[in-house]
């Protein structure tokens, strides 16, 4: 089974010969643009939100509490989650039920988020994989540039 060219794949075009068949050609500028777009998205996933969200609101006794303002724009990055979600028995209490709940939250935190600088969580792994994909896209564009330059130099030497 031969590999087939997908005309909808971004960054690839077909260089057709006289018979209408051709090889795919990598549009290096488009691949680099796509890598840049992914890098922008990744930056939102790795940048700490400067504003700490409100978790409590003061109000007069007997009145209805005002609604909490909600998270700031951009909240939900890995550093935000590491800052806000790392709960321990100190925050949850020291009685038996709280201790059991604390073990469950610590386990969930390490599995889903991961410790700062240590990785290990699913979110940390997602960020690592995104960065690896970006690096792969950029490297493929560089390799294609290098191969094209080498082919042109070889052709020049052959016919000179």
C-alpha positions as CSV (number, residue, x, y, z in Angstrom):
1,X,0.0,0.0,0.0
2,X,1.5,3.3,-1.0
3,X,1.2,6.5,1.0
4,X,-1.3,8.9,-0.5
5,X,-1.0,12.7,-0.5
6,X,-3.7,14.5,1.5
7,X,-4.4,17.8,-0.2
8,X,-6.0,19.2,2.9
9,X,-2.9,18.7,5.0
10,X,-1.7,22.2,6.0
11,X,1.9,23.0,4.8
12,X,1.9,20.4,2.0
13,X,1.2,21.0,-1.7
14,X,1.6,18.7,-4.7
15,X,4.2,19.5,-7.3
16,X,2.6,17.9,-10.4
17,X,4.4,16.7,-13.4
18,X,3.1,16.6,-17.0
19,X,1.0,13.5,-16.2
20,X,-0.7,15.3,-13.3
21,X,1.1,13.2,-10.7
22,X,3.7,14.6,-8.4
23,X,5.4,14.5,-5.1
24,X,4.3,16.4,-2.0
25,X,6.2,19.7,-1.4
26,X,6.6,21.0,2.1
27,X,5.7,24.7,2.5
28,X,8.3,25.5,5.1
29,X,6.9,29.0,5.8
30,X,3.4,27.5,6.5
31,X,4.9,24.8,8.8
32,X,6.8,27.4,10.7
33,X,3.6,29.5,11.0
34,X,1.7,26.5,12.3
35,X,4.5,25.9,14.9
36,X,4.3,29.5,15.9
37,X,0.5,29.2,16.4
38,X,0.9,26.2,18.6
39,X,3.7,28.0,20.5
40,X,1.3,30.8,21.3
41,X,-1.3,28.4,22.6
42,X,1.4,26.6,24.7
43,X,2.4,30.0,26.2
44,X,-1.1,30.4,27.6
45,X,-0.8,26.9,29.2
46,X,2.5,27.7,30.8
47,X,2.3,31.3,31.9
48,X,1.4,32.1,35.5
49,X,-1.6,34.4,35.9
50,X,-0.5,37.5,37.8
51,X,-3.8,38.1,39.5
52,X,-4.7,35.6,42.3
53,X,-8.4,34.8,42.0
54,X,-10.7,35.7,45.0
55,X,-11.8,32.8,47.0
56,X,-13.8,34.7,49.7
57,X,-15.8,37.8,49.8
58,X,-16.6,39.9,52.8
59,X,-20.3,40.9,53.3
60,X,-22.5,42.3,56.1
61,X,-24.2,39.8,58.4
62,X,-27.8,39.2,57.3
63,X,-27.3,40.2,53.7
64,X,-26.8,37.9,50.7
65,X,-23.2,37.3,49.8
66,X,-22.1,38.8,46.5
67,X,-21.0,36.4,43.9
68,X,-17.3,35.6,43.6
69,X,-15.7,37.4,40.6
70,X,-14.5,34.2,39.0
71,X,-11.1,33.3,37.7
72,X,-9.0,36.0,35.9
73,X,-8.5,35.8,32.2
74,X,-6.0,33.2,31.3
75,X,-6.4,31.2,34.5
76,X,-5.9,27.5,34.2
77,X,-2.3,27.4,33.2
78,X,-0.1,24.7,34.7
79,X,1.6,27.2,37.1
80,X,-1.9,28.4,38.2
81,X,-3.0,24.9,38.9
82,X,0.2,24.1,40.8
83,X,-0.3,27.3,42.8
84,X,-4.0,26.8,43.6
85,X,-4.6,23.1,43.7
86,X,-1.7,21.8,45.8
87,X,-3.8,21.0,48.9
88,X,-2.5,19.1,51.9
89,X,-3.7,17.9,55.3
90,X,-3.0,21.3,56.7
91,X,-5.7,22.9,54.5
92,X,-8.1,19.9,54.7
93,X,-7.9,19.1,58.4
94,X,-6.4,16.4,60.6
95,X,-9.4,14.3,61.6
96,X,-9.6,10.8,60.0
97,X,-12.1,11.6,57.2
98,X,-10.0,14.7,56.2
99,X,-6.8,12.6,56.2
100,X,-8.4,10.1,53.8
101,X,-9.7,12.9,51.6
102,X,-6.2,14.5,51.7
103,X,-4.5,11.3,50.4
104,X,-7.0,11.2,47.6
105,X,-6.5,14.9,46.6
106,X,-2.7,14.6,46.8
107,X,-2.8,11.5,44.5
108,X,-5.2,13.2,42.1
109,X,-3.0,16.3,42.0
110,X,0.2,14.4,41.3
111,X,-1.5,12.3,38.6
112,X,-3.3,15.2,36.8
113,X,-1.1,18.2,37.4
114,X,2.3,17.2,38.7
115,X,4.8,19.0,40.9
116,X,6.5,22.2,39.8
117,X,9.8,21.3,38.1
118,X,9.2,17.6,38.4
119,X,6.5,17.0,35.8
120,X,4.8,13.7,36.1
121,X,1.2,14.8,35.7
122,X,-1.0,14.5,32.7
123,X,-1.1,18.3,32.2
124,X,2.7,18.5,32.5
125,X,3.0,15.6,29.9
126,X,0.6,17.4,27.5
127,X,2.8,20.5,27.7
128,X,5.9,18.4,27.1
129,X,4.3,16.7,24.1
130,X,3.2,20.0,22.6
131,X,6.7,21.4,22.9
132,X,8.0,18.2,21.2
133,X,5.5,18.6,18.4
134,X,6.6,22.2,17.9
135,X,10.3,21.2,17.9
136,X,9.5,18.5,15.4
137,X,7.7,20.9,13.0
138,X,10.6,23.4,13.1
139,X,13.2,20.7,12.7
140,X,11.4,19.2,9.7
141,X,11.3,22.6,8.1
142,X,15.0,23.1,8.8
143,X,15.9,19.6,7.4
144,X,13.9,20.3,4.3
145,X,15.8,23.6,3.9
146,X,19.1,21.9,4.3
147,X,18.2,19.1,1.9
148,X,17.1,21.6,-0.7
149,X,20.3,23.7,-0.3
150,X,22.4,20.5,-0.6
151,X,20.6,19.4,-3.7
152,X,21.0,22.8,-5.3
153,X,24.8,22.9,-4.5
154,X,25.2,19.3,-5.8
155,X,23.4,20.2,-9.0
156,X,25.6,23.3,-9.5
157,X,28.7,21.2,-9.0
158,X,27.5,18.6,-11.5
159,X,26.8,21.0,-14.3
160,X,29.7,23.4,-13.7
